[in-house]
């Protein structure tokens, strides 16, 4: 599935996988994140080697999208809400800058905590 938008240069199509990879890279750059986990296998607690598997992109109308991120956090003395907010802001900024589309919501699912 592709996301399509139009601008002064014409039609632009970007795959959900490409957007997922951009989001995954921005998540992994956040302090306190150990890794991403597939939404289907989060009960196993396996850290993924394929980054985009822990990110789900849902398209909306008007060139916008919702993004769900499934993460394993590190208990490093920083509150989970602060790390989650950092992830939300980083993903929103990175994807909007890359795709030129609006990210309505970024939902962070904390699957596990490593000590």
N, C-alpha and C positions, 0 to 999 in steps of 0.2 A: 504494500500500500504506500502511496506517495502523498505528500502534502504539496499542494500547488498554490502559488500566489502569483500575482501580476504586479509589475511595477513599470517604471518608465523604460526599462530595457526589454520588457516582454514577459513571457511566461517562465516561471521558475518552478521546477519540480524537485523536491528533496525527499528521499526515502526516510521512513520512520527509523530504519536501522542507523542511518547516518546521524539523525538527530539524537538517537539513543546513545551513540558513541560519544558525541560531543557532551551530552549530559553526564555520562559515566566518567569521562575524564575530569570534568569540573567537580564531581562528587569526590573522586579519589584525591584531589588536591586539597580538600578540606581537612583541617586538623581534627583528629579524633575519629576518623573513619578508617576501619580495618579493611573493609571490602564490600562488594556488592553480592547480593544473593538473589537467585531466581525466585520469582514469586511463587513458582510451583514447587520448589524444593527448599523453602525456607525452614521447614521443620527439621531438615537434616543439618542445617547450619553450615553448609559447605560454602567456602569462599570461591567465587567464580574466576576462572581464568579468562573467559570471554566477557568483556566488560559490559556490553550492551544488554546482556541477559537480565541484569538487575534493574532495568529501566523500562517502564511501559509508557508509551506515548499514545494518547487518545486525541483524535482530531475533533474539533468543534467547528461551527460555522464562522464565517468572517475571518478566515486566516488565523485562527487561534487554536491552542491546544492545552491539554492538561497532561502533566507528567507525574507518574508515580515512581518513587525510588525506594528500593529495598536494600537496607544497609546493615552492616555489622559495625557497631561502634566500639571504640576503645575507652575504657574507664580511665581517664587521664586527669581527673580533677576539674574538668569542665562540664557544666551541666548539659544534659541531653537536649534541652530546649535551645541552648545557645548553639550547639553543634547543628541541630536541625535547622535553625534559622540561617546559619551560615551556608548550609547545603542549599536551602531554598533560594537564597539570594544569588549564590554562585551559578546554580543551574539556570535560573531565570535569565540572568545577564548573559551567560555564555550562549544559550540557545537562541535568545532573541537577537543577539549580535550576529550569530552564524546564519540563522535562517531568515531573518527579517520578518518573522511572524511573532504574534503576541502569545506569551505563555500566561494563561489565566491563573492556573494553580500548580504548585509543586507540592505533592504530598509525600512526606518522608515516613516510611515504615521502618521502625527500628526492630529488626528481627532478633538480634542477639547482642550481648555486650561481652567483650573480652576484657579480662583483668590482667 
